[in-house]
Amino acid sequence: MASESYVLSHDAQDSNSVHKGIGLLPFQTLCHWDVELEKEKKKLLLIKHSQAPILSLNEGDCVEVYR
């Protein structure tokens, strides 16, 4: 992830921890948001981790950043 931090969505992965991204973008990321079953839990993990804004992306979405 290009963001500061993120939480994984899939059951086979560690989805109970905040993971460090490479920090290119000043926000936290929640991917696959439209199919996420534990939305509140994931949001709270990130809110407790950092005050950076949270970007949620639906399955298949992407973001383009221009300078």
C-alpha positions as a Python dict, from the first residue, in 0.01 Angstrom:
ca = {
    (1, 'M'): (0, 0, 0),
    (2, 'A'): (117, 348, -82),
    (3, 'S'): (-68, 481, 224),
    (4, 'E'): (63, 527, 578),
    (5, 'S'): (-115, 217, 709),
    (6, 'Y'): (-388, -31, 621),
    (7, 'V'): (-596, -323, 750),
    (8, 'L'): (-631, -641, 547),
    (9, 'S'): (-975, -772, 453),
    (10, 'H'): (-936, -1141, 375),
    (11, 'D'): (-985, -1415, 635),
    (12, 'A'): (-668, -1601, 539),
    (13, 'Q'): (-459, -1291, 621),
    (14, 'D'): (-394, -1111, 951),
    (15, 'S'): (-704, -892, 943),
    (16, 'N'): (-689, -800, 1313),
    (17, 'S'): (-380, -578, 1292),
    (18, 'V'): (-285, -247, 1139),
    (19, 'H'): (-6, -292, 886),
    (20, 'K'): (250, -29, 791),
    (21, 'G'): (243, 92, 432),
    (22, 'I'): (525, 271, 253),
    (23, 'G'): (379, 608, 351),
    (24, 'L'): (375, 785, 15),
    (25, 'L'): (22, 913, 78),
    (26, 'P'): (-85, 1077, 408),
    (27, 'F'): (-386, 859, 487),
    (28, 'Q'): (-484, 509, 598),
    (29, 'T'): (-656, 262, 367),
    (30, 'L'): (-946, 18, 393),
    (31, 'C'): (-980, -186, 73),
    (32, 'H'): (-1268, -408, -48),
    (33, 'W'): (-1498, -189, 162),
    (34, 'D'): (-1821, -284, -16),
    (35, 'V'): (-1772, -653, 74),
    (36, 'E'): (-1607, -604, 415),
    (37, 'L'): (-1799, -787, 688),
    (38, 'E'): (-1628, -626, 989),
    (39, 'K'): (-1645, -258, 893),
    (40, 'E'): (-1668, -106, 1243),
    (41, 'K'): (-1387, -324, 1380),
    (42, 'K'): (-1155, -229, 1093),
    (43, 'K'): (-1236, 144, 1122),
    (44, 'L'): (-1169, 139, 1496),
    (45, 'L'): (-833, -32, 1447),
    (46, 'L'): (-722, 250, 1218),
    (47, 'I'): (-873, 529, 1430),
    (48, 'K'): (-683, 402, 1735),
    (49, 'H'): (-363, 366, 1531),
    (50, 'S'): (-338, 717, 1383),
    (51, 'Q'): (-516, 1048, 1336),
    (52, 'A'): (-457, 1033, 959),
    (53, 'P'): (-773, 1032, 746),
    (54, 'I'): (-909, 696, 631),
    (55, 'L'): (-970, 622, 262),
    (56, 'S'): (-1211, 337, 191),
    (57, 'L'): (-1205, 173, -151),
    (58, 'N'): (-1466, -64, -288),
    (59, 'E'): (-1371, -389, -462),
    (60, 'G'): (-1195, -300, -787),
    (61, 'D'): (-1169, 74, -713),
    (62, 'C'): (-849, 272, -749),
    (63, 'V'): (-740, 628, -683),
    (64, 'E'): (-532, 847, -908),
    (65, 'V'): (-332, 1123, -741),
    (66, 'Y'): (-211, 1416, -948),
    (67, 'R'): (25, 1696, -845),
}
